[in-house]
Amino acid sequence: KTQDILDLENALTALRDKALLWFIRSAPVRLDTLTRLKWKDLKPTNDKQVPYSMIIEAERLKGAGKGKYKGLKQIGFLHSLAAQKLDNYKQELIRKGYMITDDCPIFLSYRKQKKIASLLGGAIEGNFASASLKAWHDLEIKRFSPHDFRSFFQTALENAGVNSNIIAPLLAHKAKGIDQHYSEHDINDLLVKFKTALPYLLPQTVEKVKSELDATKAELTKTENKLNDLEDNFAEKLAQKQKETMEAISKMLNDKGIKNTLEIEGEESDHQQ
């Protein structure tokens, strides 16, 4: 759940690790692939909601492009929050004295010598385990690994109604049927689908949607109460109008010396008695 991710982020200390968490929340690459990503893989999209895209070739994915994995690609997108966390992390790198180039790994292992070396998968797993323990105090009760974010991501897109064949290239899976071939031109189509899932990927958006839904429910309740009041008032006024109409008719008949049916029936009943 989104709250689990926020709790996990609060338990992480380095801006690098917070950025990594939101990175895989937005672009759920496998751990081995994550350690091989470089800054130059991030391509600007000129979209404020989703600032970066990535195309990761088969050699850096599961199976390394061999056998059934031949020709596989993964398309990734970084939404605005992930991009913001990544920028914060980049500033942390600069403060620590690292000289970053486009060919550097995105996530670095922090070393005293400031040597450029990718953060290893085992260290990432260990950071997530430590953060889980800090957040929930018992790994038997709750614990998350980087791989779990692939499930989080898939669930978010399914909740947004995105077709499974569209989700496939975003998870480095092979799509079926006519959707199995993606060119760079198709990234724009995938971006549109990805953006439909932002309410499920961004905590701010989720809260905004919830707030809007609550406001809508409150407005509907208010409107319903008004309608009920109007209905009650209408019923009272209708009853009053009917009473006034009957009284007016009765008076008119009496003024003309005509007895209405009820009066006649009443007199006949008295006579019989």
Salt bridges, closest charged atoms under 4 A:
ASP4 OD1 - LYS142 NZ 2.91
GLU9 OE2 - LYS85 NZ 2.64
ASP17 OD1 - ARG16 NE 2.93
ASP41 OD2 - ARG60 NH1 2.73
ASP47 OD2 - LYS195 NZ 2.83
GLU57 OE2 - ARG60 NE 2.86
ASP103 OD1 - LYS40 NZ 2.78
ASP214 OD2 - LYS210 NZ 3.19
ASP255 OD2 - LYS251 NZ 3.18
GLU267 OE2 - LYS259 NZ 2.36
